C-alpha cells in the first residue's frame, strides 16, 4: 500500500480549539489575574466560541498575556466580531506568546480565520516554536498570506513544525523561513511530500535538528550539509542507501540518531552499519529499530566510544544471527564505558538480561526492561553492587502490575510474588529505584 493511502484511509478525528494549560502547573496566562478569571480559564469548554470569548474577557479585564496557544479550528463556526475586536485592542495579550500550534484552519470560516491570524501576525513577535498542522493546497490565498506574515514577524523562531496529509505545494510558507535563517534551530516535517521550497533549509545557518516522519526524506536529505547533529527518521520502511551517503558527507557532526521503521524493514542494513562505523564517531544517542544482532552490529557498538544513550529493537531475521550466550557476553563487554542509558524493552536481548548484566562494565544509570522477576531482580542487585551503585533507576514496562504502594516500594511484590527475602528488598531500596518506563525514557 502506498504511503499516502495509509494516511488517507485513517479515521477522521474532528477538530476543536484548545487553549492549553501545562500539566506542570505553570500558568499560560501571566500577570495580574483575579481568582475569578483564573476559574474561567480552568473551565474553558471545548466550544471554540466560548473559549475565545473567555480569552477576550480575560485580556480585557486582567491585562493578562498568553504564553502558549494550541488552536484546533472547528467546523462551520462563526465568531462574533466583538470578540476579535476585544483581542485586537489588547496588544499585551498575545505579546508574550512563545508556542503556537494551528490546525484544521481550512475547516473554519475563512473570514474568522483570517481575522485571528491577522491579530497573531500583528501582535506576536516572540514565538520560538510554531506548528502548522494541515494540508495547505486548499488554503485561501488570504490565509496563506497571514501565515507567512506570522512567520516573518517573529524575532527568533527556533522550532518549526510542518504537518499535513502529504501535500507537496506549500505556497511560500516554507520559503518564508528565509527570514528566520539565523535563528531556526529545529525543523520537524510530518506526512509531507517534497517541494523545491525545502531548499531554503540549505540557507538556515544554525539548523541542527531535523525530524522527518512519513515524508520524502530521501530528497530532503540530499539538500543537507554537515550542520545537522540530531537526525530522526520515522517511516514504514527505511532505505539505508540514502542515509549512508548522508553519513559519509555529514557524519562527523552527527551526535543523536533515531531510525524507526513501523513495518520493521530497514533495507541495506550492512551498508548502514558500515557507514555509521566509518563516518559517525561522535554519536552519543542511538535508537535503531529492528537491527540484526550481527557481528557487524557488535563492531559498530564497540566503535562508538562516546555513546551515552542506546535504545535497541534487536531482530533475529536469520538463524545465524540468533543471540547465543557467547555473543551476548561479547556485546556486554564491548558496551562503551560512557554508556549511561540502555533500553532493551523491545529487544530479543531481554531474554539474556542476567548474562548481559553479569558481563557489562558500562556504568549504567538508567536501564529499561519489559518486566521484573526474581532472577532479574537478583541480577540487577549484583550489577549495581559491581558497578559501585551507579545504577539509579530501573524502568519496568509492567510497572502497574508490580503492586507498588504510593511511595514506590516493592516489598509486597518481591516478598510475596517471588519469595525473595526482605533483605533483598532492602538492598533494592538502597541501590536503585523501580519506576514506570515512561518516567525515565530519554527521547532523541
C-alpha positions in Angstrom: 0.0 0.0 0.0 1.3 3.4 -0.8 2.3 5.8 2.0 -0.4 8.3 1.1 -3.1 5.6 1.0 -2.2 4.5 4.5 -2.8 8.0 5.9 -5.9 8.8 3.8 -7.6 5.5 5.0 -7.3 6.5 8.6 -10.3 7.6 10.7 -11.1 11.3 10.8 -10.9 13.0 14.2 -13.0 16.2 14.5 -11.0 19.3 15.3 -11.5 21.7 18.1 -9.7 24.6 19.7 -7.6 24.1 22.8 -6.1 26.7 24.9 -3.7 24.5 26.8 -2.5 24.8 30.3 0.7 22.9 31.1 0.3 19.9 33.5 3.3 21.1 35.5 1.2 23.9 37.0 2.9 26.8 35.2 0.3 29.3 34.1 -0.1 30.2 30.5 -1.7 33.5 31.4 0.8 35.6 33.2 0.2 38.9 35.0 -2.4 40.2 37.4 -5.2 37.6 37.2 -8.0 37.7 39.7 -9.2 34.4 41.1 -12.5 34.6 39.1 -10.7 35.0 35.8 -8.4 32.0 36.6 -11.5 30.0 37.4 -12.9 30.9 33.9 -9.8 29.7 32.2 -9.6 26.5 34.2 -13.1 25.6 33.0 -12.9 26.6 29.4 -15.3 24.5 27.3 -14.4 22.7 24.1 -16.7 25.1 22.3 -14.5 27.5 20.2 -16.7 30.5 20.6 -16.8 30.2 24.4 -13.1 29.6 24.6 -12.2 32.6 22.5 -14.8 34.7 24.4 -13.0 33.7 27.7 -9.7 34.8 26.2 -11.2 38.2 25.2 -12.7 38.6 28.7 -9.5 37.9 30.5 -7.4 40.1 28.2 -9.8 43.0 28.6 -10.2 42.9 32.3 -7.0 41.5 33.6 -4.2 42.7 31.4 -3.1 39.1 31.1 -0.7 37.8 28.5 -0.6 34.4 26.8 2.4 32.1 26.6 1.2 29.0 24.8 -1.7 28.6 22.4 -2.9 25.4 20.7 -5.7 26.1 18.2 -7.8 23.5 16.5 -10.3 25.3 14.3 -13.8 23.7 14.5 -16.1 23.2 11.5 -18.6 25.8 10.4 -18.2 28.2 13.3 -18.6 31.9 13.0 -17.3 34.1 15.8 -18.9 37.4 16.8 -16.9 40.4 15.6 -16.8 41.8 19.1 -14.5 39.0 20.4 -11.9 39.7 17.8 -12.1 43.4 18.4 -11.5 42.9 22.1 -8.5 40.7 21.4 -7.1 43.2 18.9 -7.4 46.1 21.3 -5.4 44.4 23.9 -2.0 44.1 22.3 -0.4 42.7 25.5 -2.5 39.5 25.4 -0.5 37.9 22.6 2.7 39.9 23.0 4.4 37.2 25.0 3.2 34.2 23.1 6.1 31.7 22.6 4.4 28.5 21.5 1.8 28.5 18.8 0.1 25.5 17.1 -2.5 25.9 14.3 -4.6 23.1 13.0 -7.5 22.5 10.6 -7.7 26.1 9.5 -9.5 25.3 6.3 -12.5 23.9 8.2 -13.1 27.2 9.9 -14.8 30.3 8.5 -12.3 31.9 6.2 -13.2 35.4 7.4 -12.8 34.5 11.1 -9.6 32.5 10.5 -8.1 35.5 8.6 -9.1 37.8 11.4 -7.5 35.7 14.1 -4.3 35.2 12.0 -4.0 38.9 11.4 -4.2 39.6 15.1 -1.5 37.0 15.7 0.7 38.3 12.9 0.4 41.9 14.3 0.8 41.2 18.0 3.3 38.3 18.2 7.0 38.7 17.8 8.4 36.3 20.4 7.2 32.9 19.1 10.0 30.4 19.4 8.0 27.3 18.4 5.4 27.3 15.6 3.5 24.3 14.3 1.2 24.2 11.3 -0.8 21.0 11.0 -2.9 20.6 7.9 -2.8 20.2 4.1 -2.1 23.6 2.6 -3.2 23.0 -1.1 -6.7 24.1 -0.3 -5.9 27.2 1.6 -7.4 30.5 0.6 -4.7 33.0 -0.5 -5.5 35.3 2.4 -4.9 32.5 4.9 -1.6 31.7 3.2 -0.6 35.4 3.3 -1.3 35.7 7.0 0.5 32.5 7.9 3.5 33.8 6.0 3.2 37.1 7.9 3.2 35.3 11.3 6.5 33.5 10.3 8.1 36.7 9.1 7.0 38.8 12.1 8.9 36.6 14.7 12.2 37.9 16.0 13.8 34.5 16.8 11.8 31.4 15.6 13.8 28.4 16.8 11.5 25.4 16.0 9.2 25.0 13.0 6.8 22.0 12.6 5.0 21.3 9.3 2.5 18.5 9.2 -0.1 17.7 6.7 -1.7 14.9 4.6 1.1 14.6 2.1 0.9 18.0 0.4 3.6 19.0 -2.0 2.5 22.6 -2.6 3.2 25.0 0.2 2.6 28.3 -1.5 5.6 30.1 0.0 5.1 29.0 3.6 8.4 27.1 3.8 10.2 29.8 1.7 9.2 32.3 4.4 11.7 30.6 6.7 14.4 32.5 4.8 13.8 35.4 7.2 14.5 33.0 10.2 17.7 31.5 8.8 19.8 33.0 11.6 17.6 31.7 14.5 16.0 28.5 13.2 17.5 25.5 15.0 15.0 22.7 14.6 12.7 21.6 11.8 10.0 18.8 12.1 8.4 17.6 8.9 5.5 15.2 9.2 3.4 13.5 6.4 4.6 15.9 3.7 5.6 15.4 0.1 8.7 17.0 -1.4 8.8 20.6 -2.7 11.6 22.8 -4.0 10.8 25.1 -1.2 12.7 22.8 1.1 15.9 24.1 -0.5 15.5 27.0 1.9 16.8 24.7 4.6 20.2 24.9 3.0 20.4 28.6 4.0 19.5 28.1 7.6 22.9 28.7 9.2 22.1 27.3 12.6 19.9 24.4 11.8 21.0 21.5 13.9 17.9 19.3 14.5 15.9 17.6 11.7 13.0 15.2 12.4 11.2 13.6 9.4 8.2 11.5 9.9 6.4 9.8 7.0 7.8 12.2 4.4 10.1 12.2 1.4 13.2 12.1 3.5 15.4 10.9 0.7 15.1 14.1 -1.4 15.3 16.3 1.7 18.5 14.8 2.9 20.2 15.5 -0.4 19.9 19.1 0.5 21.6 18.9 3.8 25.2 19.6 4.6 27.3 18.9 7.7 25.4 21.1 10.1 22.9 18.5 11.4 23.7 17.0 14.8 20.3 15.4 15.5 18.5 13.3 12.9 15.2 11.4 13.4 13.5 9.4 10.7 10.2 7.6 11.2 8.6 5.7 8.3 7.1 2.4 7.4 10.2 1.3 5.6 13.7 2.9 5.7 16.2 2.7 2.8 19.7 2.9 4.2 21.4 3.6 0.9 20.4 7.3 1.0 21.4 7.5 4.7 24.8 6.1 4.0 25.5 8.9 1.5 24.4 11.5 4.1 26.6 9.9 6.8 29.6 9.9 4.5 29.1 13.7 3.9 28.0 14.9 7.3 28.5 12.1 9.8 31.3 13.7 11.9 28.9 16.3 13.4 26.1 13.8 14.0 25.5 13.2 17.7 21.9 11.9 18.0 20.3 9.5 15.6 16.9 7.7 15.7 15.7 5.4 12.9 12.3 3.8 13.3 10.5 1.5 10.8 6.9 0.7 11.6 7.0 -2.2 9.2 10.2 -3.5 10.8 12.1 -3.1 7.5 15.4 -1.4 7.1 16.9 -2.1 3.7 20.7 -2.5 3.3 21.5 -2.8 7.0 25.0 -3.8 6.2 25.6 -0.6 4.4 24.0 1.4 7.2 26.2 -0.2 9.9 29.3 0.2 7.9 28.5 3.9 7.3 27.9 4.6 10.9 31.1 2.9 11.9 33.2 4.7 9.3 31.7 8.2 9.4 29.9 8.8 12.6 32.4 8.5 15.5 30.7 11.2 17.7 27.3 9.6 18.2 26.1 9.9 21.8 22.5 8.8 21.3 21.5 5.9 19.1 17.9 4.5 18.7 17.6 2.0 15.8 14.6 -0.3 15.4 14.8 -3.8 14.1 18.5 -4.2 13.6 20.0 -7.7 13.2 22.2 -8.9 16.0 25.1 -9.5 13.7 28.9 -9.4 14.1 28.9 -6.1 12.1 26.5 -4.7 14.6 28.7 -5.6 17.5 31.7 -4.0 15.8 29.7 -0.8 15.4 28.8 -0.6 19.1 32.4 -1.2 20.1 33.5 1.7 17.9 31.0 4.2 19.3 33.3 5.3 22.2 31.2 8.4 23.1 27.9 6.6 23.2 25.7 7.5 26.2 22.2 6.5 25.3 21.3 3.3 23.5 17.8 2.0 22.5 17.6 -1.3 20.7 15.0 -3.3 18.9 17.4 -6.1 18.0 15.9 -8.5 15.5 16.8 -12.1 14.6 16.0 -12.5 10.9 18.2 -15.4 10.3 19.3 -18.4 12.3 22.9 -17.2 12.0 22.1 -14.0 13.9 20.1 -15.5 16.8 21.8 -14.4 20.0 23.6 -17.0 21.9 25.4 -16.7 25.3 28.8 -16.2 23.8 27.6 -13.4 21.5 25.6 -11.7 24.3 28.7 -11.8 26.5 30.7 -10.2 23.8 28.1 -7.5 23.4 28.0 -6.8 27.1 31.8 -6.5 27.3 32.1 -4.0 24.4 29.5 -1.6 25.6 31.3 1.8 25.9 32.3 3.0 29.3 30.5 6.2 28.5 27.1 4.4 28.3 24.6 5.6 30.9 21.2 4.6 29.5 20.2 1.3 27.9 16.6 0.5 26.7 16.1 -3.2 25.9 12.3 -3.4 26.3 11.7 -4.4 22.7 14.9 -6.4 22.1 15.5 -10.1 21.9 18.4 -9.4 24.3 15.9 -9.0 27.1 15.9 -12.8 27.4 19.6 -12.7 28.2 19.4 -9.8 30.7 21.0 -11.8 33.5 24.0 -12.7 31.4 24.3 -9.2 29.9 24.3 -7.6 33.4 26.9 -10.1 34.7 29.4 -9.1 32.0 28.5 -5.5 31.5 31.1 -3.0 32.7 29.4 0.2 31.5 28.3 2.5 34.4 24.6 2.4 33.6 22.5 4.9 35.4 19.1 4.0 33.8 18.0 0.6 32.5 14.6 -0.1 30.8 13.3 -3.7 30.7 10.0 -5.3 29.9 9.1 -6.9 33.2 10.6 -8.0 36.5 11.0 -11.4 38.2 13.2 -12.8 40.9 16.1 -13.7 38.6 16.2 -10.3 37.0 16.0 -8.7 40.4 19.0 -10.6 41.7 20.9 -9.8 38.5 20.1 -6.1 39.0 21.3 -6.2 42.6 24.6 -7.9 41.6 25.2 -5.5 38.8 24.5 -2.4 40.9 27.0 -3.6 43.6 29.6 -4.5 40.9 29.3 -1.0 39.3 29.6 0.9 42.7 26.0 1.6 42.7 26.0 3.7 39.5 22.5 2.4 38.6 19.9 4.9 39.8 16.7 3.8 38.0 15.2 0.7 36.5 12.2 1.3 34.3 9.7 -1.6 34.0 7.1 -1.8 31.3 4.6 -3.7 33.5 5.2 -1.4 36.5 1.5 -1.1 37.1 1.3 -4.9 37.7 4.0 -4.9 40.4 1.7 -3.9 43.2 3.7 -0.9 44.3 2.3 1.4 47.0 2.1 5.1 46.8 5.8 5.7 47.7 7.0 3.3 45.0 8.3 0.5 47.2 8.3 -3.1 46.1 8.2 -5.0 49.4 5.0 -6.9 48.9 5.7 -7.7 45.2 9.2 -9.0 45.9 8.4 -10.8 49.1 5.1 -12.4 48.2 5.2 -12.9 44.5 8.7 -14.1 44.2 9.6 -15.3 47.7 12.6 -13.0 47.8 14.0 -12.2 51.2 13.2 -8.9 52.9 16.9 -8.3 53.0 17.0 -8.4 49.1 14.2 -5.9 49.1 16.1 -3.6 51.4 19.1 -3.9 49.1 16.9 -2.8 46.2 15.8 0.3 48.1 19.4 1.2 48.9 20.7 0.6 45.4 18.2 1.8 42.8 14.6 2.8 42.3 12.0 0.9 40.3 9.8 3.3 38.1 7.5 3.2 35.1 9.5 3.2 31.9 7.7 6.4 30.7 9.2 8.3 33.7 12.8 7.9 32.6 12.6 7.5 28.8 15.1 9.7 27.0 14.0 10.8 23.6 16.1 11.8 20.6 
